């Protein structure tokens, strides 16, 4: 009197499960760019904070000199006026991040 799949939805039938749950393999999009190596980018956050000298050292502005200077001693403020310098591994890391091409 009733069909065999009476009361079942389309997604409950064995044949429909192939359609709903087995997704076809996606092809590569033709509009995407090629996967050739791209040139590296300069790290803009580091570029705003550091400058590389001609000898390869890295200069930066010292911390703790933005505000609340009244409570700091004169000797401390004088020391903070000078630029800080980074050498060694830290300088190598910063120089590599600032180099535009990889």
N, C-alpha and C positions, 0 to 999 in steps of 0.2 A: 504494500500500500504506500509506504514512504520510501524515498530513495535511501541508499546506504549512508550517505553523508548528511542526513537530515539533522539539523541542529548544530552543525559544525560551520565555522567560518572558513573563508578561503584559506587563511593562513594556517588553519589546523589540519588541512588535508595533506597527506604525504607528498603529493605531487607539487603542491604550492610551496612547500618548505624549501625546495630546491631554488625556487624563484626568489623567495624572501631572504634566505640566509646564506646562500652561496653567491658572493659578489663576483662579477667577472674581473679578470685581471686588467688593471688599468694600464693603458699605453702611455708612453711619455708624451707630455704636451709639446706640441711643435712651437708654441709661442714663447716658451721659456728660453732664457739665455743659455749659451753654451757653457760647459763646465770647464773652460780653459782657465788657468790660474789668473787671478786678477791682481793688480798692483796693491800693495798694502796701503793702509791709511794712517795718517798722523793721528796720534791720540790727542784730541783737542783739549781735554782736561789738563793733560800734562803740558801742552804747549802754552797754556795760559799761565802756568805756575813756574816753569823752569826755562832757563836759557842756557844753551851749550856754548862755552867759550871756544876760542880758537885752539887752545891747548887740549880740549876734550873734557875739561871740568864742567860741572853743572852748577849754575848759580840759581838761588831761589830766595824768596823773601822770608825773613824769619817769622816765626809764630809769636804770639803774645804781644803784638804791637798795634793792634787795631783800635782798642779803646781801654778805658780804665788805666790811663798812663800816670795819673796823679799819685797813685799809691806805689808806683815802681821807683826805685832809686835812680839817681842820675847815672851812676855807673852802668846799671842794667839797661837803661834806655839808650845809652851811648853804644853799648854792645849790640843792641837790637837794630841800630841804624845800619850796620854793615850787612851786606848780603851774605847768606849762608852758602857754603860750598859743599857739594857732594862729590866724593871720589870713590874709586874702587867699584865693587859689584853694583852698588846702587846707581852709580853714574852710568855704568854700562847698560843697565836695564832701562834707565830713562832715555838714554841716547837711542837705543833700539826702538823704543816706543815712539820717539819723535821722528824717526826716519820715515819718509813717505813711501819708499818702495821696499818690498821685502825680498 
